[in-house]
Amino acid sequence: MAGGLVGAGAALIRPKPTRPGAILHVESEILDVRLSRSRPDRGIATIRSETRNQFGEVVQVLIAKLIVPRRTSSAAVIGP
């Protein structure tokens, strides 16, 4: 995995077509994060991404499960 992300499944919905010249805006939300049962160095994150066009219409919704590396306690971010 080398610090990257691996897809573990996804659902893609396209309720409206995207046209050439469209201006797209994507917002993503983390829905769930849990530990992997079989690999303690990894977790599974469920993410929902919604793409809207310049008129605010939803043109794509993606719900994806990603296998992500877990931070070790020594890699924790230390504030100022």
Buried (B, 14 or more C-beta within 10 A) or exposed (E): EEEEEEEBEEEEEEEEEEEEEBEEEEEEEEEEEEEBEEEEEBBBBBBBBBBBBEEEEEBBBBBBBBBBBEEEEEEEEEEE
